[in-house]
Amino acid sequence: MKELTYFYLAGCPFCRAADKMLEELETENPEFSKIPIKKIEERENAALANRYDYYYVPCFWLGTQKLHEGAAAKEKLRGILEEALIS
């Protein structure tokens, strides 16, 4: 299982929605809560964020592979977590 990198912005409504959906998914499937997720606030860590190729938050990376960027549906986030579990 690999660590997910999750770029977000404080105050972003899409990021808050993603956070809520991630919590729901972890409740629905306890295996998801075992996935290490490195949450990085984009403005506070601009130098690090600039090393990644993305434009929108929330943005999820698994290693060097971008899995998603921008507003996400719950099913998309489920797929991201499932991908992290099998990696």
PDB file of N, CA, C and O in Angstrom:
ATOM      1  N   MET A   1       0.843  -1.170   0.000  1.00  0.00           N
ATOM      2  CA  MET A   1       0.000   0.000   0.000  1.00  0.00           C
ATOM      3  C   MET A   1       0.892   1.239   0.000  1.00  0.00           C
ATOM      4  O   MET A   1       1.785   1.386   0.835  1.00  0.00           O
ATOM      5  N   LYS A   2       0.627   2.121  -0.956  1.00  0.00           N
ATOM      6  CA  LYS A   2       1.409   3.349  -1.064  1.00  0.00           C
ATOM      7  C   LYS A   2       0.694   4.515  -0.396  1.00  0.00           C
ATOM      8  O   LYS A   2      -0.522   4.501  -0.201  1.00  0.00           O
ATOM      9  N   GLU A   3       1.481   5.515  -0.055  1.00  0.00           N
ATOM     10  CA  GLU A   3       0.932   6.742   0.510  1.00  0.00           C
ATOM     11  C   GLU A   3       0.292   7.589  -0.588  1.00  0.00           C
ATOM     12  O   GLU A   3       0.843   7.732  -1.679  1.00  0.00           O
ATOM     13  N   LEU A   4      -0.875   8.144  -0.284  1.00  0.00           N
ATOM     14  CA  LEU A   4      -1.506   9.115  -1.167  1.00  0.00           C
ATOM     15  C   LEU A   4      -1.017  10.504  -0.779  1.00  0.00           C
ATOM     16  O   LEU A   4      -0.855  10.807   0.403  1.00  0.00           O
ATOM     17  N   THR A   5      -0.788  11.334  -1.768  1.00  0.00           N
ATOM     18  CA  THR A   5      -0.488  12.743  -1.526  1.00  0.00           C
ATOM     19  C   THR A   5      -1.721  13.518  -1.948  1.00  0.00           C
ATOM     20  O   THR A   5      -2.227  13.347  -3.057  1.00  0.00           O
ATOM     21  N   TYR A   6      -2.198  14.366  -1.060  1.00  0.00           N
ATOM     22  CA  TYR A   6      -3.452  15.091  -1.257  1.00  0.00           C
ATOM     23  C   TYR A   6      -3.182  16.582  -1.102  1.00  0.00           C
ATOM     24  O   TYR A   6      -2.941  17.064   0.005  1.00  0.00           O
ATOM     25  N   PHE A   7      -3.224  17.305  -2.209  1.00  0.00           N
ATOM     26  CA  PHE A   7      -3.068  18.755  -2.178  1.00  0.00           C
ATOM     27  C   PHE A   7      -4.442  19.394  -2.016  1.00  0.00           C
ATOM     28  O   PHE A   7      -5.407  19.005  -2.675  1.00  0.00           O
ATOM     29  N   TYR A   8      -4.512  20.382  -1.127  1.00  0.00           N
ATOM     30  CA  TYR A   8      -5.772  21.071  -0.868  1.00  0.00           C
ATOM     31  C   TYR A   8      -5.495  22.531  -0.540  1.00  0.00           C
ATOM     32  O   TYR A   8      -4.349  22.928  -0.329  1.00  0.00           O
ATOM     33  N   LEU A   9      -6.549  23.313  -0.501  1.00  0.00           N
ATOM     34  CA  LEU A   9      -6.468  24.703  -0.053  1.00  0.00           C
ATOM     35  C   LEU A   9      -7.437  24.887   1.102  1.00  0.00           C
ATOM     36  O   LEU A   9      -8.583  24.443   1.034  1.00  0.00           O
ATOM     37  N   ALA A  10      -6.983  25.532   2.152  1.00  0.00           N
ATOM     38  CA  ALA A  10      -7.871  25.864   3.261  1.00  0.00           C
ATOM     39  C   ALA A  10      -8.952  26.793   2.721  1.00  0.00           C
ATOM     40  O   ALA A  10      -8.659  27.742   1.994  1.00  0.00           O
ATOM     41  N   GLY A  11     -10.168  26.521   3.072  1.00  0.00           N
ATOM     42  CA  GLY A  11     -11.269  27.356   2.617  1.00  0.00           C
ATOM     43  C   GLY A  11     -11.874  26.935   1.289  1.00  0.00           C
ATOM     44  O   GLY A  11     -12.883  27.503   0.871  1.00  0.00           O
ATOM     45  N   CYS A  12     -11.290  25.965   0.620  1.00  0.00           N
ATOM     46  CA  CYS A  12     -11.805  25.493  -0.664  1.00  0.00           C
ATOM     47  C   CYS A  12     -13.035  24.617  -0.415  1.00  0.00           C
ATOM     48  O   CYS A  12     -12.934  23.610   0.287  1.00  0.00           O
ATOM     49  N   PRO A  13     -14.195  24.979  -0.976  1.00  0.00           N
ATOM     50  CA  PRO A  13     -15.384  24.163  -0.742  1.00  0.00           C
ATOM     51  C   PRO A  13     -15.277  22.759  -1.344  1.00  0.00           C
ATOM     52  O   PRO A  13     -15.848  21.812  -0.803  1.00  0.00           O
ATOM     53  N   PHE A  14     -14.559  22.617  -2.445  1.00  0.00           N
ATOM     54  CA  PHE A  14     -14.385  21.293  -3.054  1.00  0.00           C
ATOM     55  C   PHE A  14     -13.481  20.414  -2.195  1.00  0.00           C
ATOM     56  O   PHE A  14     -13.674  19.200  -2.116  1.00  0.00           O
ATOM     57  N   CYS A  15     -12.504  21.031  -1.560  1.00  0.00           N
ATOM     58  CA  CYS A  15     -11.615  20.286  -0.662  1.00  0.00           C
ATOM     59  C   CYS A  15     -12.366  19.859   0.601  1.00  0.00           C
ATOM     60  O   CYS A  15     -12.201  18.735   1.075  1.00  0.00           O
ATOM     61  N   ARG A  16     -13.189  20.758   1.141  1.00  0.00           N
ATOM     62  CA  ARG A  16     -13.987  20.392   2.318  1.00  0.00           C
ATOM     63  C   ARG A  16     -14.932  19.237   1.979  1.00  0.00           C
ATOM     64  O   ARG A  16     -15.113  18.322   2.783  1.00  0.00           O
ATOM     65  N   ALA A  17     -15.526  19.283   0.799  1.00  0.00           N
ATOM     66  CA  ALA A  17     -16.412  18.192   0.375  1.00  0.00           C
ATOM     67  C   ALA A  17     -15.623  16.892   0.247  1.00  0.00           C
ATOM     68  O   ALA A  17     -16.100  15.835   0.659  1.00  0.00           O
ATOM     69  N   ALA A  18     -14.424  16.962  -0.320  1.00  0.00           N
ATOM     70  CA  ALA A  18     -13.582  15.769  -0.457  1.00  0.00           C
ATOM     71  C   ALA A  18     -13.217  15.216   0.916  1.00  0.00           C
ATOM     72  O   ALA A  18     -13.237  14.002   1.115  1.00  0.00           O
ATOM     73  N   ASP A  19     -12.887  16.087   1.863  1.00  0.00           N
ATOM     74  CA  ASP A  19     -12.566  15.638   3.223  1.00  0.00           C
ATOM     75  C   ASP A  19     -13.739  14.882   3.833  1.00  0.00           C
ATOM     76  O   ASP A  19     -13.562  13.828   4.443  1.00  0.00           O
ATOM     77  N   LYS A  20     -14.934  15.431   3.663  1.00  0.00           N
ATOM     78  CA  LYS A  20     -16.125  14.792   4.224  1.00  0.00           C
ATOM     79  C   LYS A  20     -16.366  13.430   3.567  1.00  0.00           C
ATOM     80  O   LYS A  20     -16.683  12.457   4.251  1.00  0.00           O
ATOM     81  N   MET A  21     -16.218  13.364   2.258  1.00  0.00           N
ATOM     82  CA  MET A  21     -16.417  12.093   1.558  1.00  0.00           C
ATOM     83  C   MET A  21     -15.360  11.068   1.963  1.00  0.00           C
ATOM     84  O   MET A  21     -15.665   9.883   2.095  1.00  0.00           O
ATOM     85  N   LEU A  22     -14.119  11.517   2.161  1.00  0.00           N
ATOM     86  CA  LEU A  22     -13.072  10.594   2.606  1.00  0.00           C
ATOM     87  C   LEU A  22     -13.417  10.009   3.973  1.00  0.00           C
ATOM     88  O   LEU A  22     -13.229   8.816   4.208  1.00  0.00           O
ATOM     89  N   GLU A  23     -13.920  10.851   4.871  1.00  0.00           N
ATOM     90  CA  GLU A  23     -14.334  10.358   6.194  1.00  0.00           C
ATOM     91  C   GLU A  23     -15.447   9.332   6.055  1.00  0.00           C
ATOM     92  O   GLU A  23     -15.412   8.292   6.714  1.00  0.00           O
ATOM     93  N   GLU A  24     -16.436   9.608   5.206  1.00  0.00           N
ATOM     94  CA  GLU A  24     -17.548   8.678   4.992  1.00  0.00           C
ATOM     95  C   GLU A  24     -17.042   7.346   4.434  1.00  0.00           C
ATOM     96  O   GLU A  24     -17.477   6.276   4.859  1.00  0.00           O
ATOM     97  N   LEU A  25     -16.122   7.429   3.482  1.00  0.00           N
ATOM     98  CA  LEU A  25     -15.588   6.215   2.865  1.00  0.00           C
ATOM     99  C   LEU A  25     -14.793   5.386   3.864  1.00  0.00           C
ATOM    100  O   LEU A  25     -14.846   4.157   3.832  1.00  0.00           O
ATOM    101  N   GLU A  26     -14.057   6.048   4.750  1.00  0.00           N
ATOM    102  CA  GLU A  26     -13.305   5.330   5.774  1.00  0.00           C
ATOM    103  C   GLU A  26     -14.242   4.644   6.766  1.00  0.00           C
ATOM    104  O   GLU A  26     -13.922   3.578   7.291  1.00  0.00           O
ATOM    105  N   THR A  27     -15.399   5.255   7.023  1.00  0.00           N
ATOM    106  CA  THR A  27     -16.397   4.636   7.892  1.00  0.00           C
ATOM    107  C   THR A  27     -17.021   3.430   7.202  1.00  0.00           C
ATOM    108  O   THR A  27     -17.247   2.396   7.831  1.00  0.00           O
ATOM    109  N   GLU A  28     -17.298   3.563   5.908  1.00  0.00           N
ATOM    110  CA  GLU A  28     -17.907   2.478   5.142  1.00  0.00           C
ATOM    111  C   GLU A  28     -16.948   1.297   4.959  1.00  0.00           C
ATOM    112  O   GLU A  28     -17.375   0.142   4.971  1.00  0.00           O
ATOM    113  N   ASN A  29     -15.668   1.583   4.793  1.00  0.00           N
ATOM    114  CA  ASN A  29     -14.670   0.536   4.587  1.00  0.00           C
ATOM    115  C   ASN A  29     -13.457   0.839   5.474  1.00  0.00           C
ATOM    116  O   ASN A  29     -12.604   1.642   5.098  1.00  0.00           O
ATOM    117  N   PRO A  30     -13.374   0.206   6.641  1.00  0.00           N
ATOM    118  CA  PRO A  30     -12.269   0.474   7.569  1.00  0.00           C
ATOM    119  C   PRO A  30     -10.879   0.264   6.965  1.00  0.00           C
ATOM    120  O   PRO A  30      -9.909   0.841   7.457  1.00  0.00           O
ATOM    121  N   GLU A  31     -10.762  -0.544   5.917  1.00  0.00           N
ATOM    122  CA  GLU A  31      -9.462  -0.743   5.264  1.00  0.00           C
ATOM    123  C   GLU A  31      -8.928   0.581   4.711  1.00  0.00           C
ATOM    124  O   GLU A  31      -7.716   0.799   4.685  1.00  0.00           O
ATOM    125  N   PHE A  32      -9.821   1.457   4.275  1.00  0.00           N
ATOM    126  CA  PHE A  32      -9.399   2.747   3.728  1.00  0.00           C
ATOM    127  C   PHE A  32      -8.677   3.597   4.781  1.00  0.00           C
ATOM    128  O   PHE A  32      -7.795   4.385   4.441  1.00  0.00           O
ATOM    129  N   SER A  33      -9.043   3.441   6.040  1.00  0.00           N
ATOM    130  CA  SER A  33      -8.415   4.263   7.091  1.00  0.00           C
ATOM    131  C   SER A  33      -6.958   3.864   7.324  1.00  0.00           C
ATOM    132  O   SER A  33      -6.221   4.594   7.987  1.00  0.00           O
ATOM    133  N   LYS A  34      -6.534   2.722   6.791  1.00  0.00           N
ATOM    134  CA  LYS A  34      -5.142   2.286   6.926  1.00  0.00           C
ATOM    135  C   LYS A  34      -4.222   2.939   5.889  1.00  0.00           C
ATOM    136  O   LYS A  34      -2.998   2.858   6.001  1.00  0.00           O
ATOM    137  N   ILE A  35      -4.813   3.583   4.887  1.00  0.00           N
ATOM    138  CA  ILE A  35      -4.018   4.198   3.823  1.00  0.00           C
ATOM    139  C   ILE A  35      -3.389   5.487   4.352  1.00  0.00           C
ATOM    140  O   ILE A  35      -4.102   6.370   4.827  1.00  0.00           O
ATOM    141  N   PRO A  36      -2.078   5.603   4.277  1.00  0.00           N
ATOM    142  CA  PRO A  36      -1.454   6.858   4.695  1.00  0.00           C
ATOM    143  C   PRO A  36      -1.753   7.949   3.659  1.00  0.00           C
ATOM    144  O   PRO A  36      -1.517   7.773   2.463  1.00  0.00           O
ATOM    145  N   ILE A  37      -2.276   9.078   4.145  1.00  0.00           N
ATOM    146  CA  ILE A  37      -2.581  10.206   3.273  1.00  0.00           C
ATOM    147  C   ILE A  37      -1.796  11.417   3.766  1.00  0.00           C
ATOM    148  O   ILE A  37      -1.994  11.891   4.885  1.00  0.00           O
ATOM    149  N   LYS A  38      -0.913  11.900   2.922  1.00  0.00           N
ATOM    150  CA  LYS A  38      -0.117  13.087   3.238  1.00  0.00           C
ATOM    151  C   LYS A  38      -0.872  14.297   2.709  1.00  0.00           C
ATOM    152  O   LYS A  38      -0.889  14.544   1.503  1.00  0.00           O
ATOM    153  N   LYS A  39      -1.499  15.058   3.614  1.00  0.00           N
ATOM    154  CA  LYS A  39      -2.266  16.232   3.226  1.00  0.00           C
ATOM    155  C   LYS A  39      -1.337  17.448   3.192  1.00  0.00           C
ATOM    156  O   LYS A  39      -0.639  17.738   4.163  1.00  0.00           O
ATOM    157  N   ILE A  40      -1.343  18.144   2.070  1.00  0.00           N
ATOM    158  CA  ILE A  40      -0.450  19.286   1.888  1.00  0.00           C
ATOM    159  C   ILE A  40      -1.278  20.506   1.506  1.00  0.00           C
ATOM    160  O   ILE A  40      -1.930  20.529   0.462  1.00  0.00           O
ATOM    161  N   GLU A  41      -1.243  21.515   2.363  1.00  0.00           N
ATOM    162  CA  GLU A  41      -1.923  22.768   2.067  1.00  0.00           C
ATOM    163  C   GLU A  41      -1.070  23.511   1.047  1.00  0.00           C
ATOM    164  O   GLU A  41       0.090  23.830   1.305  1.00  0.00           O
ATOM    165  N   GLU A  42      -1.651  23.777  -0.099  1.00  0.00           N
ATOM    166  CA  GLU A  42      -0.904  24.311  -1.240  1.00  0.00           C
ATOM    167  C   GLU A  42      -0.210  25.647  -0.942  1.00  0.00           C
ATOM    168  O   GLU A  42       0.956  25.828  -1.292  1.00  0.00           O
ATOM    169  N   ARG A  43      -0.904  26.560  -0.312  1.00  0.00           N
ATOM    170  CA  ARG A  43      -0.303  27.880  -0.050  1.00  0.00           C
ATOM    171  C   ARG A  43       0.808  27.819   0.978  1.00  0.00           C
ATOM    172  O   ARG A  43       1.796  28.546   0.872  1.00  0.00           O
ATOM    173  N   GLU A  44       0.657  26.961   1.969  1.00  0.00           N
ATOM    174  CA  GLU A  44       1.670  26.833   3.016  1.00  0.00           C
ATOM    175  C   GLU A  44       2.901  26.083   2.528  1.00  0.00           C
ATOM    176  O   GLU A  44       3.978  26.212   3.111  1.00  0.00           O
ATOM    177  N   ASN A  45       2.751  25.306   1.471  1.00  0.00           N
ATOM    178  CA  ASN A  45       3.845  24.486   0.945  1.00  0.00           C
ATOM    179  C   ASN A  45       4.004  24.712  -0.549  1.00  0.00           C
ATOM    180  O   ASN A  45       4.074  23.760  -1.326  1.00  0.00           O
ATOM    181  N   ALA A  46       4.059  25.970  -0.943  1.00  0.00           N
ATOM    182  CA  ALA A  46       4.090  26.338  -2.361  1.00  0.00           C
ATOM    183  C   ALA A  46       5.285  25.727  -3.093  1.00  0.00           C
ATOM    184  O   ALA A  46       5.144  25.287  -4.234  1.00  0.00           O
ATOM    185  N   ALA A  47       6.443  25.695  -2.465  1.00  0.00           N
ATOM    186  CA  ALA A  47       7.627  25.142  -3.133  1.00  0.00           C
ATOM    187  C   ALA A  47       7.413  23.675  -3.477  1.00  0.00           C
ATOM    188  O   ALA A  47       7.763  23.234  -4.572  1.00  0.00           O
ATOM    189  N   LEU A  48       6.849  22.931  -2.561  1.00  0.00           N
ATOM    190  CA  LEU A  48       6.567  21.517  -2.814  1.00  0.00           C
ATOM    191  C   LEU A  48       5.466  21.377  -3.865  1.00  0.00           C
ATOM    192  O   LEU A  48       5.602  20.584  -4.796  1.00  0.00           O
ATOM    193  N   ALA A  49       4.400  22.123  -3.728  1.00  0.00           N
ATOM    194  CA  ALA A  49       3.277  22.048  -4.669  1.00  0.00           C
ATOM    195  C   ALA A  49       3.726  22.368  -6.090  1.00  0.00           C
ATOM    196  O   ALA A  49       3.221  21.778  -7.045  1.00  0.00           O
ATOM    197  N   ASN A  50       4.651  23.279  -6.236  1.00  0.00           N
ATOM    198  CA  ASN A  50       5.120  23.671  -7.568  1.00  0.00           C
ATOM    199  C   ASN A  50       5.909  22.568  -8.269  1.00  0.00           C
ATOM    200  O   ASN A  50       6.123  22.635  -9.479  1.00  0.00           O
ATOM    201  N   ARG A  51       6.337  21.571  -7.533  1.00  0.00           N
ATOM    202  CA  ARG A  51       7.061  20.451  -8.145  1.00  0.00           C
ATOM    203  C   ARG A  51       6.122  19.431  -8.777  1.00  0.00           C
ATOM    204  O   ARG A  51       6.563  18.522  -9.480  1.00  0.00           O
ATOM    205  N   TYR A  52       4.830  19.586  -8.524  1.00  0.00           N
ATOM    206  CA  TYR A  52       3.818  18.680  -9.079  1.00  0.00           C
ATOM    207  C   TYR A  52       3.075  19.377 -10.213  1.00  0.00           C
ATOM    208  O   TYR A  52       2.885  20.592 -10.183  1.00  0.00           O
ATOM    209  N   ASP A  53       2.660  18.614 -11.200  1.00  0.00           N
ATOM    210  CA  ASP A  53       1.974  19.153 -12.365  1.00  0.00           C
ATOM    211  C   ASP A  53       0.460  19.053 -12.176  1.00  0.00           C
ATOM    212  O   ASP A  53      -0.153  18.046 -12.528  1.00  0.00           O
ATOM    213  N   TYR A  54      -0.129  20.101 -11.622  1.00  0.00           N
ATOM    214  CA  TYR A  54      -1.580  20.161 -11.457  1.00  0.00           C
ATOM    215  C   TYR A  54      -2.000  21.619 -11.375  1.00  0.00           C
ATOM    216  O   TYR A  54      -1.184  22.508 -11.131  1.00  0.00           O
ATOM    217  N   TYR A  55      -3.306  21.847 -11.584  1.00  0.00           N
ATOM    218  CA  TYR A  55      -3.842  23.208 -11.549  1.00  0.00           C
ATOM    219  C   TYR A  55      -4.956  23.378 -10.533  1.00  0.00           C
ATOM    220  O   TYR A  55      -5.149  24.472 -10.004  1.00  0.00           O
ATOM    221  N   TYR A  56      -5.697  22.305 -10.251  1.00  0.00           N
ATOM    222  CA  TYR A  56      -6.880  22.402  -9.404  1.00  0.00           C
ATOM    223  C   TYR A  56      -6.753  21.522  -8.180  1.00  0.00           C
ATOM    224  O   TYR A  56      -6.087  20.487  -8.201  1.00  0.00           O
ATOM    225  N   VAL A  57      -7.402  21.951  -7.113  1.00  0.00           N
ATOM    226  CA  VAL A  57      -7.505  21.152  -5.895  1.00  0.00           C
ATOM    227  C   VAL A  57      -8.974  20.795  -5.699  1.00  0.00           C
ATOM    228  O   VAL A  57      -9.850  21.508  -6.188  1.00  0.00           O
ATOM    229  N   PRO A  58      -9.249  19.727  -5.007  1.00  0.00           N
ATOM    230  CA  PRO A  58      -8.315  18.760  -4.454  1.00  0.00           C
ATOM    231  C   PRO A  58      -7.605  17.965  -5.546  1.00  0.00           C
ATOM    232  O   PRO A  58      -8.150  17.709  -6.620  1.00  0.00           O
ATOM    233  N   CYS A  59      -6.377  17.589  -5.231  1.00  0.00           N
ATOM    234  CA  CYS A  59      -5.569  16.837  -6.188  1.00  0.00           C
ATOM    235  C   CYS A  59      -4.920  15.664  -5.449  1.00  0.00           C
ATOM    236  O   CYS A  59      -4.327  15.836  -4.384  1.00  0.00           O
ATOM    237  N   PHE A  60      -5.043  14.481  -6.028  1.00  0.00           N
ATOM    238  CA  PHE A  60      -4.531  13.260  -5.406  1.00  0.00           C
ATOM    239  C   PHE A  60      -3.473  12.614  -6.281  1.00  0.00           C
ATOM    240  O   PHE A  60      -3.656  12.444  -7.487  1.00  0.00           O
ATOM    241  N   TRP A  61      -2.362  12.256  -5.648  1.00  0.00           N
ATOM    242  CA  TRP A  61      -1.251  11.580  -6.318  1.00  0.00           C
ATOM    243  C   TRP A  61      -0.954  10.284  -5.586  1.00  0.00           C
ATOM    244  O   TRP A  61      -1.048  10.212  -4.361  1.00  0.00           O
ATOM    245  N   LEU A  62      -0.599   9.271  -6.343  1.00  0.00           N
ATOM    246  CA  LEU A  62      -0.115   8.008  -5.806  1.00  0.00           C
ATOM    247  C   LEU A  62       1.284   7.849  -6.370  1.00  0.00           C
ATOM    248  O   LEU A  62       1.464   7.461  -7.524  1.00  0.00           O
ATOM    249  N   GLY A  63       2.270   8.154  -5.543  1.00  0.00           N
ATOM    250  CA  GLY A  63       3.648   8.194  -6.035  1.00  0.00           C
ATOM    251  C   GLY A  63       3.767   9.326  -7.043  1.00  0.00           C
ATOM    252  O   GLY A  63       3.477  10.479  -6.725  1.00  0.00           O
ATOM    253  N   THR A  64       4.190   9.000  -8.247  1.00  0.00           N
ATOM    254  CA  THR A  64       4.343  10.022  -9.289  1.00  0.00           C
ATOM    255  C   THR A  64       3.150  10.062 -10.249  1.00  0.00           C
ATOM    256  O   THR A  64       3.178  10.780 -11.248  1.00  0.00           O
ATOM    257  N   GLN A  65       2.120   9.302  -9.948  1.00  0.00           N
ATOM    258  CA  GLN A  65       0.943   9.222 -10.816  1.00  0.00           C
ATOM    259  C   GLN A  65      -0.183  10.094 -10.261  1.00  0.00           C
ATOM    260  O   GLN A  65      -0.634   9.901  -9.132  1.00  0.00           O
ATOM    261  N   LYS A  66      -0.628  11.055 -11.072  1.00  0.00           N
ATOM    262  CA  LYS A  66      -1.769  11.883 -10.676  1.00  0.00           C
ATOM    263  C   LYS A  66      -3.033  11.068 -10.907  1.00  0.00           C
ATOM    264  O   LYS A  66      -3.285  10.606 -12.020  1.00  0.00           O
ATOM    265  N   LEU A  67      -3.834  10.892  -9.845  1.00  0.00           N
ATOM    266  CA  LEU A  67      -5.056  10.118  -9.945  1.00  0.00           C
ATOM    267  C   LEU A  67      -6.272  10.997 -10.199  1.00  0.00           C
ATOM    268  O   LEU A  67      -7.229  10.563 -10.840  1.00  0.00           O
ATOM    269  N   HIS A  68      -6.239  12.233  -9.700  1.00  0.00           N
ATOM    270  CA  HIS A  68      -7.401  13.108  -9.853  1.00  0.00           C
ATOM    271  C   HIS A  68      -7.036  14.534  -9.463  1.00  0.00           C
ATOM    272  O   HIS A  68      -6.213  14.763  -8.577  1.00  0.00           O
ATOM    273  N   GLU A  69      -7.671  15.494 -10.149  1.00  0.00           N
ATOM    274  CA  GLU A  69      -7.590  16.886  -9.705  1.00  0.00           C
ATOM    275  C   GLU A  69      -8.917  17.569  -9.978  1.00  0.00           C
ATOM    276  O   GLU A  69      -9.576  17.304 -10.984  1.00  0.00           O
ATOM    277  N   GLY A  70      -9.297  18.453  -9.067  1.00  0.00           N
ATOM    278  CA  GLY A  70     -10.552  19.183  -9.186  1.00  0.00           C
ATOM    279  C   GLY A  70     -11.650  18.537  -8.354  1.00  0.00           C
ATOM    280  O   GLY A  70     -11.422  17.559  -7.643  1.00  0.00           O
ATOM    281  N   ALA A  71     -12.852  19.110  -8.462  1.00  0.00           N
ATOM    282  CA  ALA A  71     -13.998  18.596  -7.706  1.00  0.00           C
ATOM    283  C   ALA A  71     -14.179  17.116  -7.986  1.00  0.00           C
ATOM    284  O   ALA A  71     -14.042  16.667  -9.124  1.00  0.00           O
ATOM    285  N   ALA A  72     -14.486  16.362  -6.941  1.00  0.00           N
ATOM    286  CA  ALA A  72     -14.585  14.906  -7.085  1.00  0.00           C
ATOM    287  C   ALA A  72     -15.906  14.390  -6.542  1.00  0.00           C
ATOM    288  O   ALA A  72     -16.446  14.911  -5.566  1.00  0.00           O
ATOM    289  N   ALA A  73     -16.410  13.364  -7.191  1.00  0.00           N
ATOM    290  CA  ALA A  73     -17.574  12.638  -6.690  1.00  0.00           C
ATOM    291  C   ALA A  73     -17.087  11.558  -5.725  1.00  0.00           C
ATOM    292  O   ALA A  73     -15.925  11.151  -5.758  1.00  0.00           O
ATOM    293  N   LYS A  74     -17.982  11.112  -4.883  1.00  0.00           N
ATOM    294  CA  LYS A  74     -17.635  10.097  -3.886  1.00  0.00           C
ATOM    295  C   LYS A  74     -17.117   8.821  -4.547  1.00  0.00           C
ATOM    296  O   LYS A  74     -16.177   8.204  -4.047  1.00  0.00           O
ATOM    297  N   GLU A  75     -17.717   8.426  -5.654  1.00  0.00           N
ATOM    298  CA  GLU A  75     -17.269   7.209  -6.328  1.00  0.00           C
ATOM    299  C   GLU A  75     -15.854   7.366  -6.878  1.00  0.00           C
ATOM    300  O   GLU A  75     -15.087   6.403  -6.886  1.00  0.00           O
ATOM    301  N   LYS A  76     -15.505   8.541  -7.328  1.00  0.00           N
ATOM    302  CA  LYS A  76     -14.137   8.790  -7.800  1.00  0.00           C
ATOM    303  C   LYS A  76     -13.151   8.631  -6.647  1.00  0.00           C
ATOM    304  O   LYS A  76     -12.099   8.011  -6.798  1.00  0.00           O
ATOM    305  N   LEU A  77     -13.505   9.201  -5.490  1.00  0.00           N
ATOM    306  CA  LEU A  77     -12.631   9.071  -4.319  1.00  0.00           C
ATOM    307  C   LEU A  77     -12.530   7.625  -3.864  1.00  0.00           C
ATOM    308  O   LEU A  77     -11.467   7.188  -3.425  1.00  0.00           O
ATOM    309  N   ARG A  78     -13.632   6.870  -3.964  1.00  0.00           N
ATOM    310  CA  ARG A  78     -13.589   5.446  -3.624  1.00  0.00           C
ATOM    311  C   ARG A  78     -12.568   4.741  -4.523  1.00  0.00           C
ATOM    312  O   ARG A  78     -11.778   3.925  -4.047  1.00  0.00           O
ATOM    313  N   GLY A  79     -12.585   5.052  -5.805  1.00  0.00           N
ATOM    314  CA  GLY A  79     -11.635   4.455  -6.736  1.00  0.00           C
ATOM    315  C   GLY A  79     -10.191   4.808  -6.413  1.00  0.00           C
ATOM    316  O   GLY A  79      -9.297   3.973  -6.549  1.00  0.00           O
ATOM    317  N   ILE A  80      -9.964   6.048  -5.984  1.00  0.00           N
ATOM    318  CA  ILE A  80      -8.611   6.478  -5.583  1.00  0.00           C
ATOM    319  C   ILE A  80      -8.145   5.661  -4.385  1.00  0.00           C
ATOM    320  O   ILE A  80      -7.011   5.181  -4.362  1.00  0.00           O
ATOM    321  N   LEU A  81      -9.003   5.502  -3.402  1.00  0.00           N
ATOM    322  CA  LEU A  81      -8.638   4.733  -2.198  1.00  0.00           C
ATOM    323  C   LEU A  81      -8.414   3.262  -2.546  1.00  0.00           C
ATOM    324  O   LEU A  81      -7.490   2.635  -2.027  1.00  0.00           O
ATOM    325  N   GLU A  82      -9.248   2.717  -3.413  1.00  0.00           N
ATOM    326  CA  GLU A  82      -9.071   1.323  -3.830  1.00  0.00           C
ATOM    327  C   GLU A  82      -7.744   1.143  -4.559  1.00  0.00           C
ATOM    328  O   GLU A  82      -7.054   0.143  -4.362  1.00  0.00           O
ATOM    329  N   GLU A  83      -7.391   2.108  -5.397  1.00  0.00           N
ATOM    330  CA  GLU A  83      -6.108   2.047  -6.111  1.00  0.00           C
ATOM    331  C   GLU A  83      -4.950   2.067  -5.118  1.00  0.00           C
ATOM    332  O   GLU A  83      -3.977   1.331  -5.283  1.00  0.00           O
ATOM    333  N   ALA A  84      -5.052   2.913  -4.081  1.00  0.00           N
ATOM    334  CA  ALA A  84      -3.979   2.981  -3.079  1.00  0.00           C
ATOM    335  C   ALA A  84      -3.868   1.675  -2.309  1.00  0.00           C
ATOM    336  O   ALA A  84      -2.763   1.262  -1.956  1.00  0.00           O
ATOM    337  N   LEU A  85      -4.979   1.024  -2.045  1.00  0.00           N
ATOM    338  CA  LEU A  85      -4.950  -0.247  -1.313  1.00  0.00           C
ATOM    339  C   LEU A  85      -4.194  -1.338  -2.047  1.00  0.00           C
ATOM    340  O   LEU A  85      -3.471  -2.122  -1.432  1.00  0.00           O
ATOM    341  N   ILE A  86      -4.361  -1.389  -3.373  1.00  0.00           N
ATOM    342  CA  ILE A  86      -3.726  -2.476  -4.127  1.00  0.00           C
ATOM    343  C   ILE A  86      -2.292  -2.150  -4.559  1.00  0.00           C
ATOM    344  O   ILE A  86      -1.589  -3.015  -5.080  1.00  0.00           O
ATOM    345  N   SER A  87      -1.870  -0.933  -4.349  1.00  0.00           N
ATOM    346  CA  SER A  87      -0.509  -0.521  -4.760  1.00  0.00           C
ATOM    347  C   SER A  87       0.525  -0.919  -3.734  1.00  0.00           C
ATOM    348  O   SER A  87       1.713  -0.652  -3.918  1.00  0.00           O
TER     349      SER A  87
END
